[in-house]
Structure formats: structure tokens, C-alpha cells
Amino acid sequence: MKTFRILLIIAVLLLALFLPSNASAAQSGGDNGSSFAASEILVKFKPDVSASEVAEIHRQYGGQVKEIIPSIGVQVVTIPACKALEKARAYSAHGKVLYAEPDYLAEAIGAPDDAYFDNQWGMKKVEAPAAWDVTKGNSTIKIAILDTGVDLDHPDLAGKITGNTNFSTSTTTDDIYGHGTHVAGIAAASTNNGIGVAGLGYSASIVSVKVLGDSGSGYYSWVANGIVWATDNGAQVINMSLGGASVSSTLEDAVNYAWSKGVVVVAAAGNSGSSAPFYPAYYSNTIAIAATDASDKLASWSNYGDWVDVAAPGVSIYSTLIDAGYGYKSGTSMASPHAAGLAALVYSVVTDLDGNGRLNDEVRSRIETTADNISSVGAGSGRINAYMAVSGSATPSMGSITGKVINSASGLPITGATVTNGVSTASTDSSGAYILTSVAPGSYIVIASAVDCSSASQNVSVVARQTATANFALTSLLPPVSKAMWVDSINFRVTGKNLRFEIKIVSDSGAVTNAQVTTKLEGSAGQSWTFSGTTDNYGVASFTLQKAPAGNYVATVTSLTASGYFWNKAKGVNSASYTFDGGNGK
């Protein structure tokens, strides 16, 4: 666990600030180089202080309460311009005040200009596909994205967003800056929907909490408000791909509040390539995430140190962009939502082992104790492994093969098709899907076959703990079927000693010519005869039993085919009976 330390940090990575005109201008502190609101401070009074005493202290120091952050009781206090440090020190010195501090500025963590990697290599690196074979989570698990907002209309995100709010001074909850949208896609973009990218949280919902303005920065009070709001509105996971170098009791109080309510709090460790603390990631109740590349090396710009808990992919990560786009970004901002998405998956499989009524401690333990032990210096417990975290067991050596089998002409699924890799066999379900499980790593020729269809094969490579895909489109060996036909009638006639019966085939368009009809004629003495023939221009196929013995007969149509038709057995008649007296039919 990380120890809380009060440190004066002389450097902070901040973007140029262009705050809206209705926000307090940012002030640079002369004693620590950090930026904060020029006309606001954060104050928390001791529990036994009365309302009248609070009012008197504010009057004494010239402060006015702008708002109170719920649940943690921190007041956002307006003070004379450019007096933030002076007033914070004055309030802090009062015996009735627990703490007072500037309203420091947090910012979205930037994206260094690094080389691109293959699309979503990070998902494969953390074994997300194998994890999804164990659990896909569920939509009741909410990941709150505390950031610059989320593109509310993005086709890969819109259906996942169950709530949004805005604590910044922006006039919109939407994402103008573009940072939060990229982060949200990594955590929980719509998955297996045929477009865009996959989110590690798979079925998890997204709650957009805008705590950074349209320039990519925001005050700690905005972030603290967002943490409390997300907690009180049912989030199980909070992701913060943001932070600053200034320590804040307000921010820590908010994090501790969320943790006490069972929320997993995940935050980016920062991009200064330093071991210096970065907040809120540094707080003990936050999981601090460093960034690694495709070779499991710590990114050169990623923060590190014994306060960092785990690492996750963060270099050239492909995800959602504003205006329905997709693209690459790098940073611990991109590593953090990998861990947040994983936390959502783990929530669906853990139980309350210690009986404290919360699952966040079990979720955190799973993520940290199952991480892959990579050689990257300062990567905490290692790089997250999604499969091991959700399974809670050693990584298996086996893989699997999955896919669908469809009719190449109609595109419809084929039910009951057989798929084999020469070792194991599976049948397709009503959607045409199949899966071959417990497949040893290696190369296989996978063959799909179905009745009345040609077979097809593919070469498939199976990797341990991953699922290979092999889809098949089989060609039907039967002529295309477009219309229904049926047996309209079966009529018997006697011609001397012979028994003749006629079968008429029709469709909605009338008589069906050139239909191939096979019928079985059974006699009461146990005899049976099989006849086959073709219908004439009137749709009639005629059959004759020469010198038929007297007795009872039943004629049954057993097969009926015709080009461009299918046999609707449920319509018409398929059998008929007749009593033959040996020459005087009746």
C-alpha cells in the first residue's frame, strides 16, 4: 500500500489554459509552481464546528461559500482574486478548520508522439479474448469516465452510455477536446457489434462525468465533485485518466469516500517519466496505472515507482475518437481504462470473501495479484492479465476455435452443420454458431460440412489462451428453392385387374410440371411397392399396380422434388387409402 505524504512539487505537466470567461482565472503558485483557481479555495471544517462558527470564520477571512461537495463536506469558497495561497494558509491556521487548500488544476494526460502498433494489440496482450470466454460482465456494472466528456453520438459508444453530467464550466456535456471519448472506448466500447473497436469491459455501461473543460483541464473541486457524484449514482468503477502534481486533501477525501462505498478507483500514473507522486493516482485507495508497450517494456514517459500498482498497454492504443472517428493515442491515460474495463469484468466473478459488504477490495486484489510478472522497472505488480484476473487460476495452455456456418446463397445460418479440426467435433446451433474448446496450440485444417451442401475447409492457427475464428459459407447441392408445392390429391382408379392411382402436385401458381414423385403403396397382406415418376402438364403423376390382389391399400408420398420448389408437407394430403375387390373396384 502507498503511504500518504505531503510533498511540495516544483514541476507539473500542464496544458496552456484557456478557461471559459465564467471560470476563475488560473493562478500560478509562487511556492510550488502549481496552478490553481485564483479566486477559490477548498475548506473543510472539523466535525464539531457549528454553522454559526463557520459563518463567522468566513466573515473573518472574507470568504463566501460557493458550493459544498456532498458526502465529504468540503466547501468551495470564493475569496478575493489572487489571494488563494494567502487565504488557504489563514484558514488552515484556524483551530476550527481541518484543512484548507488551493483548488488545484488537474489535466488530461497528453499523448506522446510514438510509432503506431497494430490495432488494439493491447487487448490481445492482456488476454482479453480468453477473459471474455469466462465472462463478458453485464450492463449493470457502470464505469464512470471522469474526463473531458464522451462523444454522446459515437456509434461505438452511444448505446453504452447510461448517464452523463458536467462539473466543468463548459456549456455542454459532450466531448469537445476528444480525450474522454478515446478513454471510454478502451474501457467499454460496444463489443462484438460488427463495427469499430472492442472495449475491455465488454458488456459494462458507461457513465460520462465531465470534470475537465473543453481545453482539457479542470480544477480539483470539479474532479472531487465528479468522484462523489459517480459514487452516489451507482458507479462500481471510476476511471480518471487525469491528474496533477499537487497533493490535495479534498481529492483524497473524495477518493476515500468512493472506496468506502465499494467503488474501484483507477487512475493514470502520469507521463513525466518520473517517480514523483501524481494525484489522484498516488492515493492509497486508488489503483495507479503505468503504461507499457507491445514488448512489455515500460514506456519511457510513463511515471513509475513503488507507489505504482500495475501497468497496462498505453503506447499507440487504437480507440474511439470524436465525430464517429477512430485512431491512435498514447499515454498512461490509455493504460488506465484498460484496468478500469478489467475491473468491470472482475466485478462479475468475485464474491465478498472478507464479509465487509463490499467487492472493491476483492476486485483490486484479483487485478494486482494476477498481473503478469514482466521485467519493466516500476510496473508495480506487473502488467494486467485479464484472463487470469477473471478466472482466478493459472493460465491454461489450451485455446479454442469458434465461428459460424452459413448458406453461401441465402446468407442464412445452417443448423446442425458439423465442424471438426480432426481432434474434436462440434455442431452448429440455430444461429449457425459453433465452438471447439480445449484445442492444443498448433495448426489445424478445420472442415465444415452439412447435409445437401458441399464441404469447406480452412487452415487455422490456435494460440494458447486465445480463440481463433473460422467462418464458413457452404454451397447448397440442391437447386435454389423459392416456392412451396404440395400434394393436392391422391385418387385411385380400377382398370380391369389393375389398380391405378394418380397424384396431383400443385402450388399457388397452379399445377407443377416435371416434379419428381416417389410413393410407397402398401397392401393389407403386408406387401409393399415403390413407384417413382414425373408429373405431366396437368401436375399429375400416374402409377399402376398390375394384377393387384384384392385387399386394402395405402399410398404414401415419400419424396417430392422440383426445380424452384420445396415440398410443404404440412399442406395438402400425403397419403390415401383404397379397398380393391380384385377387379370390381369400390
C-alpha positions, 0 to 999 in steps of 0.5 A: 500500500502507498503511504500518504505524504505531503510533498511540495512539487516544483514541476507539473505537466500542464496544458496552456489554459484557456478557461471559459470567461465564467471560470476563475482565472488560473493562478500560478503558485509562487511556492510550488509552481502549481496552478490553481483557481485564483479566486477559490479555495477548498475548506473543510471544517472539523466535525464539531464546528457549528454553522454559526462558527463557520459563518463567522470564520468566513466573515473573518477571512472574507470568504463566501461559500460557493458550493459544498461537495456532498458526502465529504463536506468540503466547501468551495469558497470564493475569496478575493482574486489572487489571494488563494495561497494567502487565504488557504494558509489563514484558514488552515491556521484556524483551530476550527478548520481541518484543512484548507487548500488551493483548488488545484488544476488537474489535466488530461494526460497528453499523448506522446508522439510514438510509432503506431502498433497494430490495432488494439494489440493491447487487448490481445496482450492482456488476454482479453479474448480468453477473459471474455470466454469466462465472462463478458460482465453485464450492463449493470456494472457502470464505469464512470469516465471522469474526463473531458466528456464522451462523444454522446453520438459515437456509434461505438459508444452511444448505446453504452452510455447510461448517464452523463453530467458536467462539473466543468464550466463548459456549456455542454456535456459532450466531448469537445477536446476528444480525450474522454471519448478515446478513454471510454472506448478502451474501457467499454466500447460496444463489443462484438457489434460488427463495427469499430473497436472492442472495449475491455469491459465488454458488456459494462455501461458507461457513465460520462462525468465531465470534470475537465473543460473543453481545453482539457483541464479542470480544477480539483473541486470539479474532479472531487465533485465528479468522484462523489457524484459517480459514487452516489449514482451507482458507479462500481468503477471510476476511471480518471485518466487525469491528474496533477502534481499537487497533493490535495486533501479534498481529492483524497477525501473524495477518493476515500469516500468512493472506496468506502462505498465499494467503488474501484478507483483507477487512475493514470500514473502520469507521463513525466517519466518520473517517480514523483507522486501524481494525484489522484493516482498516488492515493492509497485507495486508488489503483495507479496505472503505468503504461507499457508497450507491445514488448512489455517494456515500460514506456519511457514517459510513463511515471513509475515507482513503488507507489505504482500498482500495475501497468497496462498497454498505453503506447499507440492504443487504437480507440474511439475518437470524436465525430464517429472517428477512430485512431491512435493515442498514447499515454498512461491515460490509455493504460488506465481504462484498460484496468478500469474495463478489467475491473468491470469484468472482475466485478462479475466473478468475485464474491465478498470473501472478507464479509465487509459488504463490499467487492472493491477490495476483492476486485483490486486484489484479483487485478494486482495479484494476477498481473503478469510478472514482466521485467519493466522497472516500476510496473508495480505488480506487473502488467494486467492479465485479464484472463487470469484476473477473471478466472482466478487460476493459472493460465491454461495452455489450451485455446479454442476455435469458434465461428459460424456456418452459413448458406453461401446463397441465402446468407442464412445460418445452417443448423446442425452443420458439423465442424471438426479440426480432426481432434474434436467435433462440434455442431452448429446451433440455430444461429449457425454458431459453433465452438471447439474448446480445449484445442492444443496450440498448433495448426489445424485444417478445420472442415465444415460440412452439412447435409445437401451442401458441399464441404469447406475447409480452412487452415487455422492457427490456435494460440494458447489462451486465445480463440481463433475464428473460422467462418464458413459459407457452404454451397447448397447441392440442391437447386435454389428453392423459392416456392412451396408445392404440395400434394393436392390429391391422391385418387385411385382408379380400377382398370380391369385387374389393375389398380391405378392411382394418380397424384396431383402436385400443385402450388399457388401458381397452379399445377407443377410440371416435371416434379419428381414423385416417389410413393410407397403403396402398401397392401393389407397382406403386408406387401409393399411397392415403390413407384417413382415418376414425373408429373405431366402438364396437368401436375399429375403423376400416374402409377399402376399396380398390375394384377393387384390382389384384392385387399386394402391399400395405402399410398404414401408420398415419400419424396417430392422434388422440383426445380424452384420448389420445396415440398410443404408437407404440412399442406395438402394430403400425403397419403390415401387409402383404397379397398380393391375387390380384385377387379370390381373396384369400390 
